[in-house]
Amino acid sequence: MDSRVRLSFLPGARGSGVTRVERLNLHPSLKEQLLKDLKKRLACGGTVKDGVLEFQGDQRDAVEAELRGKGYNVRRL
């Protein structure tokens, strides 16, 4: 099984799109804390939907750097 965290970008119809972080094996409360920390560092909005972290805009480079710094194996799609 692939244990890497998936990082992807979905372009929006009118806006700048959404950066998604999937397959993050954390307790829901820890996901919320990670989201809060990353939103503050990236100065963007975001949410957790169905266990997937979503950030406003194309934040792939910054999110990947932050997750790798925390020891996650990241795969970009």
C-alpha positions in Angstrom: 0.0 0.0 0.0 1.2 3.5 -0.8 1.8 5.4 2.4 2.6 8.7 0.7 0.6 11.8 1.3 -1.1 13.0 -2.0 -0.8 16.6 -2.9 -2.9 17.9 -5.8 -4.4 21.1 -7.2 -8.0 21.4 -8.6 -8.5 24.6 -10.7 -11.7 26.4 -9.9 -14.3 27.6 -12.4 -14.1 31.3 -11.3 -11.5 31.4 -8.6 -7.9 30.4 -8.1 -8.6 26.8 -7.3 -7.9 24.5 -4.3 -4.8 22.7 -3.1 -5.7 19.3 -1.6 -3.8 17.1 0.8 -5.1 13.5 0.9 -4.2 10.3 2.6 -2.9 12.1 5.7 -3.1 9.5 8.5 -3.8 11.7 11.5 -6.6 11.9 14.1 -9.2 14.5 13.0 -8.2 16.9 15.8 -4.6 16.7 14.7 -5.6 17.4 11.1 -7.4 20.5 12.3 -4.3 21.7 14.2 -2.1 21.0 11.2 -4.5 23.0 9.0 -4.5 25.9 11.4 -0.7 26.0 11.5 -0.3 25.8 7.7 -3.0 28.4 7.1 -1.2 30.8 9.4 2.2 30.1 7.8 0.8 30.3 4.2 -1.5 33.3 4.9 -4.4 31.6 3.1 -7.8 30.1 3.9 -8.6 26.5 4.2 -10.8 23.7 5.6 -11.0 20.0 6.2 -13.6 18.2 4.0 -14.1 14.5 4.5 -10.6 14.1 6.0 -8.9 16.0 3.2 -7.1 19.3 3.9 -8.0 22.0 1.4 -6.2 25.3 0.9 -7.3 28.3 -1.2 -5.1 28.9 -4.2 -2.2 27.1 -5.7 -0.1 26.4 -2.5 1.5 23.1 -3.7 5.2 24.2 -3.4 4.8 25.7 0.1 2.6 22.9 1.4 5.0 20.3 0.1 8.0 22.0 1.7 6.1 22.2 5.1 5.0 18.6 5.0 8.5 17.3 4.0 9.9 19.4 6.9 7.5 17.5 9.2 8.8 14.2 7.9 6.0 13.3 5.5 6.6 11.5 2.2 4.7 13.7 -0.3 3.6 12.6 -3.8 2.4 15.4 -6.2 -0.3 14.5 -8.7 
